[in-house]
Amino acid sequence: QLQASGGGLVQAGGSLRLSCAASGRTFSTYAVGWFRQAPGKEREFVAAISWTGASTYYADSVKGRFTISRDNAKNTVYLQMNSLKPEDTAVYYCAVSINIWLAHPHIDEYDYWGQGTQVTVSS
């Protein structure tokens, strides 16, 4: 089971750190991704990290502002979001990719999903 947390309401230019914690099984050997879905839009890729943490992958829209990291000892993946913009407003989801160990943006290759956490950025 994946539990995403850390969302909230923040002003434009502010920061939030999301956490994705796994319970019941370790996900330290799997790639983990963050996705988001705004109202009326499809779910889109945000960032991903390989199982070792050695490689990361970002959507162009967040590159340079968001940083994904992981602490396998804590079975947790983080998404540090800086310089937030109103267009970052969405429900953010974390997901685990069982069969692909590298960081990747392919939503259909993510197998287990958390419940989502709301991020709202006011202008």
MISE-562908 format. One record per residue: residue in three letters; x, y, z of N, C-alpha, C, CB in turn. Coordinates in steps of 0.1 Angstrom, whole numbers. Glycine has a CB too. Layout:
BEGIN
@lummar ALA | n_px X | n_py Y | n_pz Z | ca_px X | ca_py Y | ca_pz Z | c_px X | c_py Y | c_pz Z | cb_px X | cb_py Y | cb_pz Z
...
//
This chain:
BEGIN
@lummar GLN | n_px 8 | n_py -12 | n_pz 0 | ca_px 0 | ca_py 0 | ca_pz 0 | c_px 9 | c_py 13 | c_pz 0 | cb_px -10 | cb_py 0 | cb_pz 12
@lummar LEU | n_px 5 | n_py 22 | n_pz -8 | ca_px 12 | ca_py 35 | ca_pz -9 | c_px 4 | c_py 46 | c_pz -3 | cb_px 16 | cb_py 38 | cb_pz -24
@lummar GLN | n_px 11 | n_py 54 | n_pz 4 | ca_px 4 | ca_py 66 | ca_pz 11 | c_px 11 | c_py 78 | c_pz 7 | cb_px 3 | cb_py 64 | cb_pz 26
@lummar ALA | n_px 4 | n_py 87 | n_pz 0 | ca_px 10 | ca_py 100 | ca_pz -4 | c_px 5 | c_py 110 | c_pz 6 | cb_px 6 | cb_py 104 | cb_pz -18
@lummar SER | n_px 14 | n_py 119 | n_pz 10 | ca_px 10 | ca_py 130 | ca_pz 19 | c_px 19 | c_py 142 | c_pz 17 | cb_px 12 | cb_py 125 | cb_pz 34
@lummar GLY | n_px 15 | n_py 153 | n_pz 24 | ca_px 23 | ca_py 165 | ca_pz 23 | c_px 17 | c_py 176 | c_pz 14 | cb_px 36 | cb_py 162 | cb_pz 17
@lummar GLY | n_px 5 | n_py 173 | n_pz 8 | ca_px -1 | ca_py 183 | ca_pz 0 | c_px -7 | c_py 194 | c_pz 9 | cb_px -12 | cb_py 177 | cb_pz -8
@lummar GLY | n_px -12 | n_py 205 | n_pz 2 | ca_px -18 | ca_py 216 | ca_pz 9 | c_px -20 | c_py 228 | c_pz 0 | cb_px -9 | cb_py 220 | cb_pz 21
@lummar LEU | n_px -23 | n_py 239 | n_pz 7 | ca_px -25 | ca_py 252 | ca_pz 0 | c_px -13 | c_py 260 | c_pz 2 | cb_px -38 | cb_py 259 | cb_pz 5
@lummar VAL | n_px -7 | n_py 266 | n_pz -9 | ca_px 5 | ca_py 274 | ca_pz -8 | c_px 4 | c_py 285 | c_pz -19 | cb_px 18 | cb_py 266 | cb_pz -11
@lummar GLN | n_px 10 | n_py 296 | n_pz -16 | ca_px 10 | ca_py 307 | ca_pz -26 | c_px 20 | c_py 305 | c_pz -37 | cb_px 13 | cb_py 321 | cb_pz -18
@lummar ALA | n_px 18 | n_py 311 | n_pz -48 | ca_px 27 | ca_py 310 | ca_pz -59 | c_px 41 | c_py 314 | c_pz -54 | cb_px 22 | cb_py 318 | cb_pz -71
@lummar GLY | n_px 51 | n_py 306 | n_pz -59 | ca_px 64 | ca_py 309 | ca_pz -54 | c_px 68 | c_py 301 | c_pz -42 | cb_px 66 | cb_py 323 | cb_pz -52
@lummar GLY | n_px 59 | n_py 295 | n_pz -36 | ca_px 62 | ca_py 287 | ca_pz -23 | c_px 66 | c_py 273 | c_pz -26 | cb_px 50 | cb_py 287 | cb_pz -15
@lummar SER | n_px 68 | n_py 266 | n_pz -16 | ca_px 73 | ca_py 252 | ca_pz -17 | c_px 65 | c_py 242 | c_pz -8 | cb_px 88 | cb_py 252 | cb_pz -12
@lummar LEU | n_px 65 | n_py 230 | n_pz -13 | ca_px 59 | ca_py 219 | ca_pz -5 | c_px 68 | c_py 207 | c_pz -8 | cb_px 44 | cb_py 216 | cb_pz -10
@lummar ARG | n_px 67 | n_py 198 | n_pz 2 | ca_px 74 | ca_py 185 | ca_pz 0 | c_px 64 | c_py 174 | c_pz 2 | cb_px 86 | cb_py 183 | cb_pz 10
@lummar LEU | n_px 62 | n_py 166 | n_pz -8 | ca_px 53 | ca_py 154 | ca_pz -8 | c_px 61 | c_py 142 | c_pz -4 | cb_px 47 | cb_py 152 | cb_pz -22
@lummar SER | n_px 55 | n_py 133 | n_pz 3 | ca_px 61 | ca_py 120 | ca_pz 7 | c_px 52 | c_py 109 | c_pz 2 | cb_px 62 | cb_py 119 | cb_pz 22
@lummar CYS | n_px 58 | n_py 98 | n_pz -2 | ca_px 51 | ca_py 86 | ca_pz -6 | c_px 57 | c_py 75 | c_pz 2 | cb_px 53 | cb_py 83 | cb_pz -22
@lummar ALA | n_px 50 | n_py 69 | n_pz 11 | ca_px 54 | ca_py 59 | ca_pz 20 | c_px 48 | c_py 46 | c_pz 17 | cb_px 52 | cb_py 62 | cb_pz 35
@lummar ALA | n_px 55 | n_py 35 | n_pz 17 | ca_px 50 | ca_py 22 | ca_pz 14 | c_px 49 | c_py 14 | c_pz 27 | cb_px 59 | cb_py 14 | cb_pz 4
@lummar SER | n_px 38 | n_py 7 | n_pz 28 | ca_px 36 | ca_py -2 | ca_pz 39 | c_px 32 | c_py -16 | c_pz 34 | cb_px 25 | cb_py 3 | cb_pz 49
@lummar GLY | n_px 35 | n_py -26 | n_pz 42 | ca_px 32 | ca_py -39 | ca_pz 38 | c_px 42 | c_py -47 | c_pz 30 | cb_px 19 | cb_py -39 | cb_pz 30
@lummar ARG | n_px 50 | n_py -39 | n_pz 22 | ca_px 61 | ca_py -45 | ca_pz 14 | c_px 70 | c_py -34 | c_pz 11 | cb_px 56 | cb_py -52 | cb_pz 1
@lummar THR | n_px 83 | n_py -38 | n_pz 8 | ca_px 93 | ca_py -28 | ca_pz 5 | c_px 92 | c_py -24 | c_pz -10 | cb_px 107 | cb_py -33 | cb_pz 8
@lummar PHE | n_px 94 | n_py -12 | n_pz -13 | ca_px 95 | ca_py -9 | ca_pz -28 | c_px 109 | c_py -4 | c_pz -31 | cb_px 84 | cb_py 2 | cb_pz -31
@lummar SER | n_px 119 | n_py -8 | n_pz -23 | ca_px 132 | ca_py -3 | ca_pz -25 | c_px 139 | c_py -8 | c_pz -37 | cb_px 141 | cb_py -6 | cb_pz -13
@lummar THR | n_px 133 | n_py -18 | n_pz -43 | ca_px 139 | ca_py -24 | ca_pz -56 | c_px 131 | c_py -20 | c_pz -68 | cb_px 140 | cb_py -39 | cb_pz -55
@lummar TYR | n_px 122 | n_py -10 | n_pz -67 | ca_px 113 | ca_py -6 | ca_pz -78 | c_px 115 | c_py 9 | c_pz -81 | cb_px 99 | cb_py -9 | cb_pz -75
@lummar ALA | n_px 113 | n_py 12 | n_pz -93 | ca_px 112 | ca_py 26 | ca_pz -97 | c_px 99 | c_py 32 | c_pz -92 | cb_px 113 | cb_py 28 | cb_pz -113
@lummar VAL | n_px 99 | n_py 44 | n_pz -88 | ca_px 88 | ca_py 51 | ca_pz -83 | c_px 86 | c_py 64 | c_pz -90 | cb_px 89 | cb_py 54 | cb_pz -67
@lummar GLY | n_px 73 | n_py 67 | n_pz -94 | ca_px 70 | ca_py 79 | ca_pz -101 | c_px 60 | c_py 87 | c_pz -94 | cb_px 65 | cb_py 76 | cb_pz -115
@lummar TRP | n_px 60 | n_py 100 | n_pz -97 | ca_px 49 | ca_py 110 | ca_pz -92 | c_px 42 | c_py 114 | c_pz -105 | cb_px 55 | cb_py 122 | cb_pz -85
@lummar PHE | n_px 29 | n_py 115 | n_pz -103 | ca_px 20 | ca_py 119 | ca_pz -114 | c_px 10 | c_py 129 | c_pz -108 | cb_px 12 | cb_py 107 | cb_pz -121
@lummar ARG | n_px 3 | n_py 137 | n_pz -116 | ca_px -7 | ca_py 146 | ca_pz -111 | c_px -18 | c_py 147 | c_pz -121 | cb_px -1 | cb_py 160 | cb_pz -109
@lummar GLN | n_px -30 | n_py 150 | n_pz -115 | ca_px -42 | ca_py 152 | ca_pz -123 | c_px -49 | c_py 164 | c_pz -119 | cb_px -51 | cb_py 139 | cb_pz -122
@lummar ALA | n_px -51 | n_py 173 | n_pz -128 | ca_px -59 | ca_py 185 | ca_pz -125 | c_px -73 | c_py 183 | c_pz -130 | cb_px -53 | cb_py 198 | cb_pz -133
@lummar PRO | n_px -83 | n_py 191 | n_pz -124 | ca_px -97 | ca_py 189 | ca_pz -128 | c_px -99 | c_py 190 | c_pz -143 | cb_px -106 | cb_py 199 | cb_pz -121
@lummar GLY | n_px -105 | n_py 180 | n_pz -149 | ca_px -109 | ca_py 180 | ca_pz -163 | c_px -97 | c_py 176 | c_pz -172 | cb_px -113 | cb_py 193 | cb_pz -166
@lummar LYS | n_px -86 | n_py 172 | n_pz -166 | ca_px -74 | ca_py 169 | ca_pz -174 | c_px -70 | c_py 154 | c_pz -172 | cb_px -63 | cb_py 178 | cb_pz -171
@lummar GLU | n_px -62 | n_py 149 | n_pz -181 | ca_px -57 | ca_py 136 | ca_pz -179 | c_px -46 | c_py 136 | c_pz -169 | cb_px -53 | cb_py 130 | cb_pz -192
@lummar ARG | n_px -44 | n_py 124 | n_pz -163 | ca_px -32 | ca_py 123 | ca_pz -154 | c_px -19 | c_py 124 | c_pz -162 | cb_px -33 | cb_py 109 | cb_pz -146
@lummar GLU | n_px -10 | n_py 131 | n_pz -156 | ca_px 3 | ca_py 133 | ca_pz -164 | c_px 15 | c_py 130 | c_pz -155 | cb_px 3 | cb_py 148 | cb_pz -169
@lummar PHE | n_px 25 | n_py 127 | n_pz -161 | ca_px 38 | ca_py 124 | ca_pz -155 | c_px 44 | c_py 136 | c_pz -149 | cb_px 47 | cb_py 116 | cb_pz -164
@lummar VAL | n_px 50 | n_py 135 | n_pz -137 | ca_px 57 | ca_py 146 | ca_pz -131 | c_px 72 | c_py 143 | c_pz -130 | cb_px 51 | cb_py 150 | cb_pz -118
@lummar ALA | n_px 75 | n_py 132 | n_pz -123 | ca_px 89 | ca_py 128 | ca_pz -120 | c_px 90 | c_py 114 | c_pz -116 | cb_px 95 | cb_py 137 | cb_pz -109
@lummar ALA | n_px 102 | n_py 108 | n_pz -118 | ca_px 104 | ca_py 94 | ca_pz -115 | c_px 118 | c_py 92 | c_pz -110 | cb_px 101 | cb_py 85 | cb_pz -127
@lummar ILE | n_px 120 | n_py 81 | n_pz -102 | ca_px 134 | ca_py 78 | ca_pz -97 | c_px 136 | c_py 63 | c_pz -98 | cb_px 135 | cb_py 83 | cb_pz -83
@lummar SER | n_px 148 | n_py 60 | n_pz -102 | ca_px 151 | ca_py 45 | ca_pz -103 | c_px 152 | c_py 39 | c_pz -89 | cb_px 164 | cb_py 43 | cb_pz -110
@lummar TRP | n_px 153 | n_py 26 | n_pz -89 | ca_px 153 | ca_py 19 | ca_pz -76 | c_px 165 | c_py 22 | c_pz -67 | cb_px 152 | cb_py 4 | cb_pz -78
@lummar THR | n_px 176 | n_py 26 | n_pz -73 | ca_px 188 | ca_py 29 | ca_pz -65 | c_px 188 | c_py 44 | c_pz -62 | cb_px 200 | cb_py 26 | cb_pz -73
@lummar GLY | n_px 180 | n_py 52 | n_pz -69 | ca_px 181 | ca_py 66 | ca_pz -68 | c_px 191 | c_py 73 | c_pz -77 | cb_px 183 | cb_py 70 | cb_pz -54
@lummar ALA | n_px 198 | n_py 65 | n_pz -84 | ca_px 209 | ca_py 70 | ca_pz -92 | c_px 204 | c_py 78 | c_pz -105 | cb_px 218 | cb_py 59 | cb_pz -97
@lummar SER | n_px 192 | n_py 74 | n_pz -109 | ca_px 187 | ca_py 81 | ca_pz -121 | c_px 173 | c_py 87 | c_pz -118 | cb_px 186 | cb_py 72 | cb_pz -133
@lummar THR | n_px 171 | n_py 99 | n_pz -124 | ca_px 158 | ca_py 105 | ca_pz -122 | c_px 153 | c_py 110 | c_pz -136 | cb_px 159 | cb_py 117 | cb_pz -112
@lummar TYR | n_px 141 | n_py 113 | n_pz -137 | ca_px 135 | ca_py 118 | ca_pz -149 | c_px 124 | c_py 128 | c_pz -146 | cb_px 129 | cb_py 105 | cb_pz -158
@lummar TYR | n_px 123 | n_py 139 | n_pz -153 | ca_px 114 | ca_py 149 | ca_pz -150 | c_px 106 | c_py 154 | c_pz -162 | cb_px 121 | cb_py 161 | cb_pz -143
@lummar ALA | n_px 94 | n_py 157 | n_pz -160 | ca_px 86 | ca_py 164 | ca_pz -170 | c_px 92 | c_py 178 | c_pz -173 | cb_px 71 | cb_py 165 | cb_pz -167
@lummar ASP | n_px 92 | n_py 182 | n_pz -185 | ca_px 98 | ca_py 195 | ca_pz -188 | c_px 91 | c_py 207 | c_pz -180 | cb_px 96 | cb_py 199 | cb_pz -203
@lummar SER | n_px 79 | n_py 205 | n_pz -177 | ca_px 71 | ca_py 216 | ca_pz -170 | c_px 76 | c_py 218 | c_pz -155 | cb_px 57 | cb_py 213 | cb_pz -170
@lummar VAL | n_px 83 | n_py 208 | n_pz -150 | ca_px 88 | ca_py 209 | ca_pz -136 | c_px 103 | c_py 209 | c_pz -134 | cb_px 82 | cb_py 198 | cb_pz -128
@lummar LYS | n_px 110 | n_py 206 | n_pz -145 | ca_px 124 | ca_py 205 | ca_pz -145 | c_px 130 | c_py 218 | c_pz -139 | cb_px 130 | cb_py 202 | cb_pz -159
@lummar GLY | n_px 139 | n_py 216 | n_pz -130 | ca_px 146 | ca_py 228 | ca_pz -123 | c_px 138 | c_py 233 | c_pz -111 | cb_px 147 | cb_py 239 | cb_pz -133
@lummar ARG | n_px 126 | n_py 229 | n_pz -109 | ca_px 118 | ca_py 234 | ca_pz -98 | c_px 115 | c_py 222 | c_pz -88 | cb_px 105 | cb_py 240 | cb_pz -103
@lummar PHE | n_px 113 | n_py 210 | n_pz -93 | ca_px 110 | ca_py 199 | ca_pz -85 | c_px 122 | c_py 189 | c_pz -84 | cb_px 97 | cb_py 191 | cb_pz -91
@lummar THR | n_px 123 | n_py 183 | n_pz -73 | ca_px 133 | ca_py 173 | ca_pz -71 | c_px 128 | c_py 160 | c_pz -64 | cb_px 145 | cb_py 179 | cb_pz -62
@lummar ILE | n_px 130 | n_py 149 | n_pz -71 | ca_px 126 | ca_py 136 | ca_pz -65 | c_px 137 | c_py 130 | c_pz -59 | cb_px 119 | cb_py 127 | cb_pz -76
@lummar SER | n_px 135 | n_py 123 | n_pz -47 | ca_px 145 | ca_py 116 | ca_pz -40 | c_px 139 | c_py 104 | c_pz -33 | cb_px 153 | cb_py 126 | cb_pz -30
@lummar ARG | n_px 147 | n_py 96 | n_pz -28 | ca_px 142 | ca_py 84 | ca_pz -20 | c_px 151 | c_py 81 | c_pz -9 | cb_px 140 | cb_py 72 | cb_pz -29
@lummar ASP | n_px 145 | n_py 75 | n_pz 2 | ca_px 152 | ca_py 70 | ca_pz 13 | c_px 147 | c_py 55 | c_pz 15 | cb_px 150 | cb_py 78 | cb_pz 26
@lummar ASN | n_px 155 | n_py 46 | n_pz 9 | ca_px 150 | ca_py 32 | ca_pz 9 | c_px 150 | c_py 26 | c_pz 24 | cb_px 159 | cb_py 24 | cb_pz 1
@lummar ALA | n_px 158 | n_py 31 | n_pz 32 | ca_px 157 | ca_py 27 | ca_pz 46 | c_px 144 | c_py 30 | c_pz 53 | cb_px 169 | cb_py 33 | cb_pz 54
@lummar LYS | n_px 138 | n_py 41 | n_pz 48 | ca_px 125 | ca_py 45 | ca_pz 53 | c_px 114 | c_py 41 | c_pz 44 | cb_px 125 | cb_py 60 | cb_pz 55
@lummar ASN | n_px 117 | n_py 34 | n_pz 33 | ca_px 107 | ca_py 30 | ca_pz 23 | c_px 98 | c_py 42 | c_pz 19 | cb_px 98 | cb_py 19 | cb_pz 30
@lummar THR | n_px 105 | n_py 53 | n_pz 16 | ca_px 98 | ca_py 65 | ca_pz 13 | c_px 104 | c_py 73 | c_pz 1 | cb_px 97 | cb_py 75 | cb_pz 26
@lummar VAL | n_px 96 | n_py 78 | n_pz -7 | ca_px 101 | ca_py 87 | ca_pz -18 | c_px 95 | c_py 101 | c_pz -16 | cb_px 96 | cb_py 81 | cb_pz -32
@lummar TYR | n_px 103 | n_py 111 | n_pz -19 | ca_px 99 | ca_py 124 | ca_pz -17 | c_px 98 | c_py 132 | c_pz -30 | cb_px 109 | cb_py 131 | cb_pz -8
@lummar LEU | n_px 90 | n_py 142 | n_pz -31 | ca_px 90 | ca_py 152 | ca_pz -42 | c_px 90 | c_py 166 | c_pz -36 | cb_px 77 | cb_py 150 | cb_pz -51
@lummar GLN | n_px 102 | n_py 172 | n_pz -37 | ca_px 104 | ca_py 186 | ca_pz -32 | c_px 99 | c_py 195 | c_pz -44 | cb_px 119 | cb_py 189 | cb_pz -28
@lummar MET | n_px 90 | n_py 203 | n_pz -41 | ca_px 84 | ca_py 212 | ca_pz -51 | c_px 87 | c_py 227 | c_pz -47 | cb_px 69 | cb_py 210 | cb_pz -53
@lummar ASN | n_px 95 | n_py 234 | n_pz -55 | ca_px 98 | ca_py 248 | ca_pz -52 | c_px 93 | c_py 256 | c_pz -64 | cb_px 114 | cb_py 249 | cb_pz -51
@lummar SER | n_px 92 | n_py 269 | n_pz -61 | ca_px 88 | ca_py 279 | ca_pz -71 | c_px 74 | c_py 274 | c_pz -77 | cb_px 98 | cb_py 281 | cb_pz -82
@lummar LEU | n_px 65 | n_py 271 | n_pz -68 | ca_px 52 | ca_py 265 | ca_pz -73 | c_px 44 | c_py 276 | c_pz -81 | cb_px 44 | cb_py 260 | cb_pz -61
@lummar LYS | n_px 37 | n_py 271 | n_pz -91 | ca_px 29 | ca_py 280 | ca_pz -99 | c_px 14 | c_py 275 | c_pz -98 | cb_px 34 | cb_py 279 | cb_pz -114
@lummar PRO | n_px 5 | n_py 284 | n_pz -101 | ca_px -9 | ca_py 280 | ca_pz -101 | c_px -12 | c_py 268 | c_pz -110 | cb_px -18 | cb_py 292 | cb_pz -105
@lummar GLU | n_px -5 | n_py 267 | n_pz -121 | ca_px -7 | ca_py 255 | ca_pz -130 | c_px -2 | c_py 242 | c_pz -124 | cb_px 0 | cb_py 258 | cb_pz -143
@lummar ASP | n_px 5 | n_py 243 | n_pz -112 | ca_px 9 | ca_py 230 | ca_pz -106 | c_px -3 | c_py 224 | c_pz -97 | cb_px 21 | cb_py 233 | cb_pz -97
@lummar THR | n_px -13 | n_py 232 | n_pz -96 | ca_px -25 | ca_py 227 | ca_pz -88 | c_px -30 | c_py 214 | c_pz -94 | cb_px -36 | cb_py 238 | cb_pz -88
@lummar ALA | n_px -31 | n_py 204 | n_pz -86 | ca_px -36 | ca_py 191 | ca_pz -90 | c_px -36 | c_py 181 | c_pz -78 | cb_px -27 | cb_py 185 | cb_pz -102
@lummar VAL | n_px -42 | n_py 170 | n_pz -80 | ca_px -40 | ca_py 159 | ca_pz -71 | c_px -27 | c_py 151 | c_pz -75 | cb_px -53 | cb_py 149 | cb_pz -70
@lummar TYR | n_px -18 | n_py 149 | n_pz -66 | ca_px -6 | ca_py 143 | ca_pz -69 | c_px -6 | c_py 128 | c_pz -64 | cb_px 6 | cb_py 151 | cb_pz -63
@lummar TYR | n_px -2 | n_py 119 | n_pz -73 | ca_px -2 | ca_py 105 | ca_pz -70 | c_px 12 | c_py 100 | c_pz -71 | cb_px -11 | cb_py 98 | cb_pz -79
@lummar CYS | n_px 16 | n_py 90 | n_pz -62 | ca_px 28 | ca_py 83 | ca_pz -64 | c_px 24 | c_py 68 | c_pz -69 | cb_px 37 | cb_py 82 | cb_pz -51
@lummar ALA | n_px 34 | n_py 62 | n_pz -76 | ca_px 31 | ca_py 49 | ca_pz -81 | c_px 44 | c_py 41 | c_pz -82 | cb_px 24 | cb_py 50 | cb_pz -95
@lummar VAL | n_px 43 | n_py 28 | n_pz -82 | ca_px 55 | ca_py 19 | ca_pz -83 | c_px 54 | c_py 12 | c_pz -96 | cb_px 55 | cb_py 10 | cb_pz -71
@lummar SER | n_px 66 | n_py 11 | n_pz -102 | ca_px 68 | ca_py 3 | ca_pz -114 | c_px 75 | c_py -10 | c_pz -111 | cb_px 75 | cb_py 12 | cb_pz -125
@lummar ILE | n_px 69 | n_py -21 | n_pz -112 | ca_px 74 | ca_py -34 | ca_pz -108 | c_px 85 | c_py -39 | c_pz -118 | cb_px 63 | cb_py -44 | cb_pz -106
@lummar ASN | n_px 82 | n_py -37 | n_pz -131 | ca_px 90 | ca_py -44 | ca_pz -141 | c_px 101 | c_py -36 | c_pz -147 | cb_px 81 | cb_py -49 | cb_pz -151
@lummar ILE | n_px 101 | n_py -23 | n_pz -144 | ca_px 111 | ca_py -14 | ca_pz -150 | c_px 118 | c_py -7 | c_pz -138 | cb_px 105 | cb_py -4 | cb_pz -160
@lummar TRP | n_px 131 | n_py -9 | n_pz -137 | ca_px 139 | ca_py -4 | ca_pz -126 | c_px 144 | c_py 10 | c_pz -128 | cb_px 150 | cb_py -13 | cb_pz -123
@lummar LEU | n_px 145 | n_py 14 | n_pz -140 | ca_px 150 | ca_py 28 | ca_pz -143 | c_px 138 | c_py 38 | c_pz -142 | cb_px 156 | cb_py 28 | cb_pz -157
@lummar ALA | n_px 142 | n_py 50 | n_pz -140 | ca_px 132 | ca_py 61 | ca_pz -139 | c_px 126 | c_py 63 | c_pz -153 | cb_px 138 | cb_py 74 | cb_pz -134
@lummar HIS | n_px 113 | n_py 63 | n_pz -154 | ca_px 106 | ca_py 64 | ca_pz -167 | c_px 93 | c_py 71 | c_pz -166 | cb_px 105 | cb_py 51 | cb_pz -174
@lummar PRO | n_px 88 | n_py 77 | n_pz -177 | ca_px 75 | ca_py 84 | ca_pz -176 | c_px 63 | c_py 77 | c_pz -181 | cb_px 76 | cb_py 97 | cb_pz -184
@lummar HIS | n_px 64 | n_py 64 | n_pz -183 | ca_px 53 | ca_py 56 | ca_pz -190 | c_px 42 | c_py 52 | c_pz -180 | cb_px 59 | cb_py 44 | cb_pz -197
@lummar ILE | n_px 32 | n_py 59 | n_pz -180 | ca_px 21 | ca_py 58 | ca_pz -170 | c_px 16 | c_py 43 | c_pz -170 | cb_px 10 | cb_py 68 | cb_pz -172
@lummar ASP | n_px 15 | n_py 37 | n_pz -181 | ca_px 9 | ca_py 24 | ca_pz -182 | c_px 18 | c_py 13 | c_pz -176 | cb_px 6 | cb_py 21 | cb_pz -197
@lummar GLU | n_px 30 | n_py 17 | n_pz -174 | ca_px 40 | ca_py 7 | ca_pz -168 | c_px 41 | c_py 8 | c_pz -153 | cb_px 54 | cb_py 9 | cb_pz -174
@lummar TYR | n_px 33 | n_py 16 | n_pz -147 | ca_px 32 | ca_py 17 | ca_pz -132 | c_px 21 | c_py 9 | c_pz -127 | cb_px 30 | cb_py 32 | cb_pz -128
@lummar ASP | n_px 24 | n_py 1 | n_pz -117 | ca_px 15 | ca_py -10 | ca_pz -113 | c_px 6 | c_py -7 | c_pz -101 | cb_px 22 | cb_py -23 | cb_pz -111
@lummar TYR | n_px 12 | n_py -1 | n_pz -91 | ca_px 6 | ca_py 2 | ca_pz -78 | c_px 5 | c_py 17 | c_pz -76 | cb_px 12 | cb_py -6 | cb_pz -67
@lummar TRP | n_px -6 | n_py 22 | n_pz -72 | ca_px -8 | ca_py 36 | ca_pz -70 | c_px -13 | c_py 40 | c_pz -56 | cb_px -19 | cb_py 41 | cb_pz -80
@lummar GLY | n_px -8 | n_py 51 | n_pz -51 | ca_px -13 | ca_py 57 | ca_pz -39 | c_px -26 | c_py 64 | c_pz -41 | cb_px -3 | cb_py 66 | cb_pz -32
@lummar GLN | n_px -32 | n_py 69 | n_pz -30 | ca_px -45 | ca_py 75 | ca_pz -31 | c_px -45 | c_py 90 | c_pz -35 | cb_px -52 | cb_py 74 | cb_pz -18
@lummar GLY | n_px -34 | n_py 96 | n_pz -35 | ca_px -33 | ca_py 110 | ca_pz -40 | c_px -34 | c_py 120 | c_pz -29 | cb_px -44 | cb_py 113 | cb_pz -49
@lummar THR | n_px -27 | n_py 132 | n_pz -31 | ca_px -27 | ca_py 143 | ca_pz -21 | c_px -29 | c_py 156 | c_pz -29 | cb_px -14 | cb_py 143 | cb_pz -13
@lummar GLN | n_px -38 | n_py 164 | n_pz -24 | ca_px -42 | ca_py 176 | ca_pz -31 | c_px -31 | c_py 187 | c_pz -29 | cb_px -55 | cb_py 182 | cb_pz -27
@lummar VAL | n_px -27 | n_py 193 | n_pz -40 | ca_px -18 | ca_py 205 | ca_pz -40 | c_px -25 | c_py 216 | c_pz -47 | cb_px -4 | cb_py 202 | cb_pz -47
@lummar THR | n_px -27 | n_py 227 | n_pz -39 | ca_px -33 | ca_py 239 | ca_pz -45 | c_px -24 | c_py 251 | c_pz -44 | cb_px -47 | cb_py 242 | cb_pz -37
@lummar VAL | n_px -21 | n_py 257 | n_pz -55 | ca_px -12 | ca_py 269 | ca_pz -55 | c_px -21 | c_py 281 | c_pz -59 | cb_px -1 | cb_py 267 | cb_pz -65
@lummar SER | n_px -21 | n_py 291 | n_pz -50 | ca_px -29 | ca_py 303 | ca_pz -53 | c_px -20 | c_py 314 | c_pz -59 | cb_px -35 | cb_py 308 | cb_pz -40
@lummar SER | n_px -27 | n_py 322 | n_pz -67 | ca_px -19 | ca_py 332 | ca_pz -74 | c_px -19 | c_py 345 | c_pz -66 | cb_px -25 | cb_py 335 | cb_pz -88
//
